[in-house]
């Protein structure tokens, strides 16, 4: 396999796995929410409370309008609370609610249980050994996204 084919095949496989795992996640999330909702809750949990909608949109690589819609759905379900920024009345801050934290844990539990069947087809060492490569690819692509001219 030549280098161009190898590079394309590598990233094509990542893209297909991403698409299939998103669909899998959507089928197993509680309360009929979507992977974009879960990803937003998970992001807020990882980075901590108090991000602005624009910062979340940039991190999730979606438009501010898309993130406003996602946050609206989450706020209606009382999974996040959106309040005015005390330092700047024009912007908002987003906070996970206790229900949002509980939902995230419930979703992780359900998805982990569902994925255990798939994971059981792999040796634990095989899964562990793939993580450093996947994490390195993620870090490199994230750095490229944020460092390119005209980037976020």
N, C-alpha and C positions, 0 to 999 in steps of 0.2 A: 504494500500500500504506500503510495507516495505521500509526501508531507501534507499537501493540500487536502487530499482525501482524508487523511488521518485527522487533521484539524476539524474539517467539516463534520466527519462522522462522530468525533468526540462531542462537539457541541450540539449536534443534532440529537444524539442520545440523551444528553442532559435536558434538552428542550422537550423531547417526548416524555421522559420520566416526569418532568415538571407538569406537563399537561395532564398526564394520567394520574399523578398524585393529587393535583388540584381537584379533578373530578372525583377521585376516591374520597378526599376530604369533604367535598360538598355532599356526598351521599351519606356521610356518617356524622355530620355536625348536628347537634341537638337544636331543637326549636326552629328548624328551617332556615337558619342563617347560612351565609355563604363563606367561602374561603377568604374573600376580601374582608369580611367582617372579623373573622377569626384572626387574620394576619394583622389587622389594625389593633385589636385587643392585645395580641401577643407582642406587638411592637411597643405599645404603651407600657406593658408589664416589664419588658426588657429594659427600656430606656428611662422609665420612671414617669411619674405624673407631671403634668404641667406643660406639655408640648403644645405648640400652636398648630392649628389645622394645616397651615402652609408647611411647617417643618415636617409634619407627618406625611403630607402629600409628597414632599420632596423625597423623603426616606422610602416611601412606597412606590415612587416613580409613577405617580398618577397626577392628573390635573387637580387644581384646588377645587374645582366644581365637583369632580368625582369624589374627592375626599369629603367635601361638605355633605354630599348625599349619603356616603357611608356613615359619617358621624351622626347624621340625622336619624338614620335607621337605628344605630346603636343607642342614641339618646332616647328615642321613643320607647325602646325596650329597657330603658333604665340601666344600661350596661356601662355608659359613660355619662359624665356630667360636663357640660360646657359652660364656662363662666367667663366674664370679662377679665381681661388682663389688668391687674391692679396698677401696673406700670404704664400701660398704654391702653386707654379705653377703646381704641379702634380695633384691637386684636382680641382674640379669644384664647383661652387655655383649656385643655382637655384633660380630664381626670377619670381614671377607672373608678367605678363604684364597687362596693362590696359584691353586688350581683354580677358585675363584669368580671371580677376576679374569680368568683365561683363558677361562672359560665366557662371561663378559660380552662379552669381545672377539669370541669366536667367534660368539655370538648376533648381535651388532651386524653382523658381516661377512655372515652369512647373510641377515639381514633386509634389510640395505642392498642386497645383490645382488638379492633378490626384489623389493624396492620400486623398484629402478631402472627396471623396466619401466613401472610406474605413473608415476614421476617423469618419465620420458622424454616423456610426453604433455603436459608443461608446459614452458613457456619458463623458463629459470633465473631470469630477472628477475621473473617472476610468482611463483615460489616465494619468492624473497628478499623481495619486497615484501609478502607476506602475513605474514611472521614478526613484524614489530613489532606488528601488530594482535593476532595470536594470543598473543604474549608479554604484551601489556598486559592482555588479557582474563584470562589465567592469573594474573597478579599481582594484579589487582583481586579476582578470585574467591578467591584464597588469603588476601588481606588481610581480605576480608569473613568468610571462614570462621573466622579466628583472632581477629577483633575483635568479633564479635557477642556480645551478652549470653548467657551459658550455653554459649558455644563452647569449643573446645579450648584 
